[in-house]
Amino acid sequence: MDDAMDVGEARYELVISVDARSSGAYDDVDKPRMRARIYRVLEAAFTHAKVARDAVHMEDRGDGVLLSVAGQIAVTRLLGLWLVEVHENLRDENRALLIPLGLRVGMHVGPVRHDDRGISGRAVDLACRLADSPIARRLLDAERADLVLVASDSLYEDVVSSGGKFIEPARYSAARLALKEGEVTAWFHLPGRPAPAIPDGTGPGVGDPPPADDAQMPERPERPERPDKADVGASDADDGDRFGASSARYTVHGDLSQHSDNIYQQPVHIGRITDAERRKG
């Protein structure tokens, strides 16, 4: 079918999202070099894996690349030989670098729509979310790895689990991720290494702050009782009302002081300590 006739129709393709580690740390001089290295690594891998350039859609993402590979290319070739070549090419690039380039790669197969500006669809969103997941970031740093692959659950079940040339399902570890679209299972792989240990605390919502429910919120301190006006001087009571003493909170700094009938036996400071006061102390 002519491409002009099916613009906007979904095509079942492999989506690959590639992100660079700590891209914000590169300055304006180094960032173009970093980007050039990513393209060298990816394009050389496609060449060695014998994937024709016109079978690959490639979009620049500033600190990474978004790709989709046509359905006629076997997914096993990308998960196997292509990934091996990416890893080896990346290692070659990093031998000459003081700060090695690290890549996070997310993969998912699903319907993809093409238009004049690029690709879109839930498959694209999921691949990008996987590459950007907190576990992928943490694994790359904790393991001092060059590359981490994050495969979707369906991709693992349909392709990876069956194995194949350069594909070893036993070297993948599963974890749950809480994404904007909901919770999903993802599979993590560090090429050339055993199945990675998923970092601690990686339950639903890993990498995000826990939900602020009542059970997790710290208890609010009880509000101290306010003395009646009859128990304090008239001027003090008036000042308290004028400055909103009913809602005021004070912090006592210094050693614990003993007191009787509101007469302190040891020095005490109420309020904020200034720098000048701190130097005097």
C-alpha positions, 0 to 999 in steps of 0.5 A: 500500500502506498504510504500516502494512503495510510498516513495516520493509520496505526502500524504495529512497530517496536518503539525504542526510547533512548535517554542519556544519563544526567544530560543536564550536567553537560554544558553547551560545549559538551552537549553536542558531543554527547548527542553525536556519540549517541547517534554514532552508537545507535547507527553503527548498531543498526548497520551491524545488525543489518537493519536498513536505515529506511526501516527505522524512524528516528526523532531527536529528543535533545538528550536522547532519541526516539525510534520506531522500527518497521514491523517487517524487522524481527523484534528478536534482532533488536533485542538480541544482536542490535542491543549487543552492538549498542552496548559494545559501541557505547563501551568503546565510546566511553573508553576515552571519556572521563565521565562515561556516557550512560543510556537508558533504553525503553522498549515496547511493541504496539500501534504507532501512528506516523505523521509529518511531525513524528510518531505518537500513540500509547506504545510511544508513551509507554516506551518513553515512561519505561526509559525514564523510570526511577528504577532505570535511573537508579540501576544505571547509577548504582551498578555503574553500568553503561546501559540499562534496558527496560522492556514492557511486560508484554514484550518480555512475555511475547518475545524475551521469555522465549529466548533467542540469539543473544536473548537471555530471559534469566538475566531480566528482573521484574518490578512494578512501576507506578506511571501516570497511566497506572501501574505496570510491570517492567523488566530490567536488564543490564547487558553482559550482567546477571539479572539485576537486583531491584533497588530496595523500596521499589513497590508501587510508585517507586521513586515518587513520594509516598501518598500523603494519607493520614497514616503517613502524615506526622501527628500534629502537635497538640496546641498548648492551652492559653492562660486566661487574661486574669492570669497574665498582665493586662498589657501582655494579654492585649499584645497577645490578642493584637498579634494573634497569640491564639495561633502563634507557635514558639520554638525554645532553643538552648538547654532545658530550663527549670521553672516555677510560677513562670520564673525560669531558673536557667537561661532560655531563648524564645524565638529565632536565633540571629547570626549575631546572637549565635556568634556571641554564644 
